[in-house]
Amino acid sequence: MQSPLPIRLKNARKLANMTQEQLSTKLGFDRSHGTARISQYETGKHAPDYSMAKRMADVLGVPVAYLFCDDEALADMILAAGQLM
């Protein structure tokens, strides 16, 4: 089973109206490699560890659980619950 993280990360970034470059900058990545790193996470070529996933979720304004949820309906509920907090 493939990780849901690449799709969820891209969705969360788009919901936040951020480009890959903007996200990488907010995470403090090196300008020359940051966008490539985000792209690799979104394509599933590389996976972030939990602490990086948590940082990305915080920057994007979503619960970290949303990034790992493999059920679409539950992911929507997690996102909605996170907006109530």
C-alpha positions as CSV (number, residue, x, y, z in Angstrom):
1,M,0.0,0.0,0.0
2,Q,1.3,3.4,-1.0
3,S,1.6,6.2,1.6
4,P,-1.2,8.8,1.4
5,L,1.3,11.5,2.4
6,P,2.4,12.7,-1.1
7,I,-1.2,13.4,-2.1
8,R,-2.3,14.9,1.2
9,L,0.8,17.1,1.4
10,K,0.1,18.5,-2.1
11,N,-3.6,19.0,-1.2
12,A,-2.7,20.8,2.0
13,R,-0.2,23.0,0.3
14,K,-2.7,24.0,-2.4
15,L,-5.4,24.6,0.3
16,A,-2.9,27.0,1.9
17,N,-2.4,28.7,-1.4
18,M,1.4,28.1,-1.3
19,T,3.9,27.1,-3.9
20,Q,6.5,24.5,-3.2
21,E,9.0,27.3,-3.0
22,Q,7.0,29.2,-0.5
23,L,6.6,26.1,1.7
24,S,10.3,25.3,1.5
25,T,11.1,28.9,2.5
26,K,8.7,28.8,5.5
27,L,10.4,25.5,6.6
28,G,13.8,27.1,6.4
29,F,15.1,24.9,3.6
30,D,18.1,26.0,1.6
31,R,16.8,28.0,-1.4
32,S,18.8,25.9,-3.9
33,H,17.4,22.5,-2.8
34,G,14.2,23.3,-0.9
35,T,11.8,23.2,-3.8
36,A,13.2,19.9,-5.0
37,R,12.9,18.4,-1.6
38,I,9.2,19.4,-1.4
39,S,8.7,18.0,-4.9
40,Q,10.2,14.7,-3.9
41,Y,7.9,14.5,-0.9
42,E,4.9,15.2,-3.1
43,T,5.8,12.6,-5.6
44,G,6.6,10.0,-3.0
45,K,10.3,9.7,-4.1
46,H,11.3,10.5,-0.5
47,A,9.3,10.5,2.7
48,P,9.8,13.0,5.5
49,D,10.3,11.7,9.0
50,Y,7.6,12.4,11.5
51,S,9.1,15.6,12.9
52,M,9.4,17.1,9.4
53,A,5.8,16.0,8.6
54,K,4.7,17.7,11.8
55,R,6.6,20.9,10.8
56,M,5.0,20.9,7.4
57,A,1.5,20.3,8.8
58,D,2.0,23.2,11.2
59,V,3.1,25.6,8.5
60,L,0.2,24.4,6.3
61,G,-2.3,24.7,9.1
62,V,-3.5,21.1,9.1
63,P,-3.3,18.4,11.7
64,V,-0.4,16.0,11.1
65,A,-2.9,13.1,11.2
66,Y,-4.4,14.5,7.9
67,L,-1.1,13.9,6.1
68,F,-1.1,10.2,7.0
69,C,-4.8,9.4,6.8
70,D,-5.5,6.8,4.1
71,D,-9.3,7.2,4.1
72,E,-10.7,10.1,2.1
73,A,-13.8,10.7,4.2
74,L,-11.8,10.4,7.5
75,A,-9.2,12.8,6.1
76,D,-11.9,15.3,5.4
77,M,-13.2,15.0,9.0
78,I,-9.7,15.4,10.4
79,L,-9.2,18.5,8.3
80,A,-12.6,19.9,9.4
81,A,-11.9,19.1,13.1
82,G,-8.5,20.8,12.8
83,Q,-10.2,24.0,11.6
84,L,-12.4,24.0,14.7
85,M,-9.3,24.2,17.0
